[in-house]
Amino acid sequence: MTAFLLRRFASLAVTLLVATGVVFVVLEVLPGDPAALMLGVDARPDTLEALRRQMGLDQPAPLRYAAWLAGLVQGDLGTSHTYAVPVADLVGARLAVTVPLALLALALAVALAIPAGVHAASRRGRAADTGLMALTQVGIAVPNFWFAMLLVYVFAVTLRLLPSGGFPGWDAGLLPALKALVLPAVALALPQAAILTRVMRSALIDTLHEDYIRTARAKGLSAGAALWRHALRNALIPVLTILGLQFSFLVTGTIIIENVFYLPGLGRLVFQAITQRDLVVVRSVVVLLVALVICITFLVDVAYAIADPRLRRQSS
Amino acid sequence: MHRIASGTARGALMAAATVLALWSAPPAAEAARTDVVLGVRLEPPHLDPTAGAAAAIDEVVFINVFEGLTQVDRDGSVKPALAESWTISEDGRTYVFQLREGVTFHDGTDFTAEDVVFSFDRARADDSVNAQKGKFEVIDTVTADSPTQVTVTLKRPVGDFLITLGTGDAVIVAPESAETNKSEPVGTGPFRFSRWVQGDRIELVRNPDFWGPAARLDKATFKIIGDNAAAFAALMAGDVDGFPIYPAPENLPQFETDPRFAVVVGSTEGETILATNNARPPFDDLKVRQAIAHAIDRQAIIDGAMFGYGTPIGSHFAPHHPAHVDLTGTYPHDIDKAKALLAEAGHPDGFKATLKLPPPSYARRGGEILASDLKKIGIELELIPLEWAQWLEQVFKGKDYDLTIVSHTEANDIDIYARDDYYFNYASPDLKAVMERLNATTDTEGRYALMREAQEIVSRDAVNGYLFQLAKTGVWDARLKGLWENAPVQANDLTGVYWDE
């Protein structure tokens, strides 16, 4: 197991290093000078040079890469060109919006999908099942920003129950903060819930055909009890796998949703940083996201290896 | 099992209904409001107007937090601000400013002549990152004669020096706080900076120690809403009280019919032009440029791209300025004339060219309409959408373009046509001579006459295609009074804003 972990860890580190290189190079070839963007159309060459010096842009690219990498290793993400504050602080503040939003959406998606999936599976082929499946089809097909606009129209513009967007901050109190997150979370959750419902339904239907269910039924257990007690637990495994995968989709999905709801989250930060050519922010956040996804995959791999020793042997 | 599931569902629904009911409890009795929440499209990169060109900085802190010696007023005229009065020498090179007494910065330090010297020296220093550094370089010396008197000597007379001093780039900052103004702006204005929740909003509070009439609002919040649909929803839902500059003209008719809102259409300093690379064939031929000028249907562009908001222009000059001449008649919309000119220039069948378009909708939508206009005379345009960063790099800096659409938002900026190496690649000794005389003239009428002459030269040479003056389309709560209708400078002056209930 230790050898397995070490191997996985080494490949994780190499992947991350390659990612930093790719991200740096890609952003380097992106046209547009951040200093020119800040000074606007009337900038004179000497002013531009002064600002470029101030921003460290006059250094050659390999040197800047090395400096960035050295900073990353020490946990220093650099200083934002546009905001002139440490990127780590910016990211920290933004994560305080994005992470709760993603978790809320995930929780909502699960809360909607599991009962719906169970319900559909237990009444397979009947009207409730067909109806739910049609709904999930819509949920998958319709983009979440459209849901977002619909929700805003109904709950913010017409009913005035919830704000149309923005975020008061957690220091404004739990209720105002949650109120600001409800609509975006629902918009994010609906397509996720639709996918999860379908996965849940088919996983349950599969397990219901397994021998142990037949045994349980033969021992006199009702169909409902067999489903809740035995089938559900086993069907949750594929659902959890999908959930793990979906987390990274959720993070990217927030970019759109945060723009529609003008939430100060990580997605909006990246979006804004790209248009303003705040390259330090873009590359640090992208690498952070890459690291996050790699770590989740790593944890999933380890979990599988613990659960199933055959996997450990296979990869060696 | 079925019963259990539906029971759970009913419970969940009831819980949700209860939460929603609690949630929407009406607010306590409404008193007259003393705060305002305004929407702005772009977040300022930082809050120091002397270290960046972004209009977004000025829209929040200029006049509200930071002030200059002079101030450009609502109608574009110059009025005293931190300078109470001034005298200009005969030769137009020496300005003596009498400063206001008893003015303090928000951190409690005194405003004195030394701060003025510091600010102007900083703006013109070698390592200055002031976006308008060029305008400060004409300063020869700045000296503090006494705590309340400053003498500024110029290297040569500059006719609009007082206007320059009334822009965001020329605000007075204190040596104690200049370094940290980007995140903690400290000025002398009617509002103090309170808090910046990056990505979300900037909050200002009233400055109780303001030297002038105190602001009527206790608190002002600028909320950053970049998305057009979100801007619409935020206004309709009452989450913001208004947008001084509303980003989507297509929604304006809807607000106009809604008595809750006031739609206020004013003008800006934004001349929207079809900028032309005058050095690149075939645009180096006056006849080709004249043909294009005749082919442009300005009203169609205003109607199609701006939903009717905008004033046609025939030269690079704001129609609300007293020195404006209406030159839209120089090249009236005339397809036959345009075709004839094009044939005379040796392109009877037209030609192909590119039109590079920055992100604003006036450019993207205007570009499509313009392309169809030019197609009628045989000019096939390839539309190339660009981000701002790319536009600055390729078009503005690299001069690698045929045609582009852009709005020039600086006030009184016809002098750019006399600049060497500017991206239009236009050089006219006549215009340069006029500009030199303009700079040497300080009397108003004389200046206006020269400005008119300059407009005519630029128009006659069809340097660019002149489209329209960008409208300032504001939408705000009908009870909110005192916001500016026009935008002679990029500021949202909140000093006189109040609620009239």
Boltz contact constraints between the chains, C-beta under 6 A:
constraints:
  - contact:
      token1: [A, 31]
      token2: [B, 390]
      max_distance: 6.0
  - contact:
      token1: [A, 31]
      token2: [B, 393]
      max_distance: 6.0
  - contact:
      token1: [A, 32]
      token2: [B, 389]
      max_distance: 6.0
  - contact:
      token1: [A, 32]
      token2: [B, 390]
      max_distance: 6.0
  - contact:
      token1: [A, 32]
      token2: [B, 393]
      max_distance: 6.0
  - contact:
      token1: [A, 36]
      token2: [B, 392]
      max_distance: 6.0
  - contact:
      token1: [A, 37]
      token2: [B, 389]
      max_distance: 6.0
  - contact:
      token1: [A, 38]
      token2: [B, 52]
      max_distance: 6.0
  - contact:
      token1: [A, 39]
      token2: [B, 53]
      max_distance: 6.0
  - contact:
      token1: [A, 39]
      token2: [B, 131]
      max_distance: 6.0
  - contact:
      token1: [A, 40]
      token2: [B, 53]
      max_distance: 6.0
  - contact:
      token1: [A, 40]
      token2: [B, 131]
      max_distance: 6.0
  - contact:
      token1: [A, 41]
      token2: [B, 396]
      max_distance: 6.0
  - contact:
      token1: [A, 44]
      token2: [B, 133]
      max_distance: 6.0
  - contact:
      token1: [A, 44]
      token2: [B, 134]
      max_distance: 6.0
  - contact:
      token1: [A, 47]
      token2: [B, 129]
      max_distance: 6.0
  - contact:
      token1: [A, 47]
      token2: [B, 133]
      max_distance: 6.0
  - contact:
      token1: [A, 50]
      token2: [B, 127]
      max_distance: 6.0
  - contact:
      token1: [A, 50]
      token2: [B, 129]
      max_distance: 6.0
  - contact:
      token1: [A, 51]
      token2: [B, 129]
      max_distance: 6.0
  - contact:
      token1: [A, 82]
      token2: [B, 45]
      max_distance: 6.0
  - contact:
      token1: [A, 84]
      token2: [B, 46]
      max_distance: 6.0
  - contact:
      token1: [A, 84]
      token2: [B, 182]
      max_distance: 6.0
  - contact:
      token1: [A, 119]
      token2: [B, 5]
      max_distance: 6.0
  - contact:
      token1: [A, 149]
      token2: [B, 229]
      max_distance: 6.0
  - contact:
      token1: [A, 152]
      token2: [B, 233]
      max_distance: 6.0
  - contact:
      token1: [A, 156]
      token2: [B, 233]
      max_distance: 6.0
  - contact:
      token1: [A, 156]
      token2: [B, 237]
      max_distance: 6.0
  - contact:
      token1: [A, 157]
      token2: [B, 233]
      max_distance: 6.0
  - contact:
      token1: [A, 157]
      token2: [B, 236]
      max_distance: 6.0
  - contact:
      token1: [A, 157]
      token2: [B, 237]
      max_distance: 6.0
  - contact:
      token1: [A, 161]
      token2: [B, 24]
      max_distance: 6.0
  - contact:
      token1: [A, 163]
      token2: [B, 239]
      max_distance: 6.0
  - contact:
      token1: [A, 164]
      token2: [B, 233]
      max_distance: 6.0
  - contact:
      token1: [A, 164]
      token2: [B, 234]
      max_distance: 6.0
  - contact:
      token1: [A, 164]
      token2: [B, 237]
      max_distance: 6.0
  - contact:
      token1: [A, 164]
      token2: [B, 239]
      max_distance: 6.0
  - contact:
      token1: [A, 165]
      token2: [B, 230]
      max_distance: 6.0
  - contact:
      token1: [A, 167]
      token2: [B, 200]
      max_distance: 6.0
  - contact:
      token1: [A, 169]
      token2: [B, 197]
      max_distance: 6.0
  - contact:
      token1: [A, 224]
      token2: [B, 1]
      max_distance: 6.0
  - contact:
      token1: [A, 259]
      token2: [B, 227]
      max_distance: 6.0
  - contact:
      token1: [A, 260]
      token2: [B, 227]
      max_distance: 6.0
  - contact:
      token1: [A, 260]
      token2: [B, 230]
      max_distance: 6.0
  - contact:
      token1: [A, 262]
      token2: [B, 225]
      max_distance: 6.0
  - contact:
      token1: [A, 262]
      token2: [B, 230]
      max_distance: 6.0
  - contact:
      token1: [A, 264]
      token2: [B, 199]
      max_distance: 6.0
  - contact:
      token1: [A, 264]
      token2: [B, 200]
      max_distance: 6.0
  - contact:
      token1: [A, 268]
      token2: [B, 199]
      max_distance: 6.0
  - contact:
      token1: [A, 277]
      token2: [B, 389]
      max_distance: 6.0
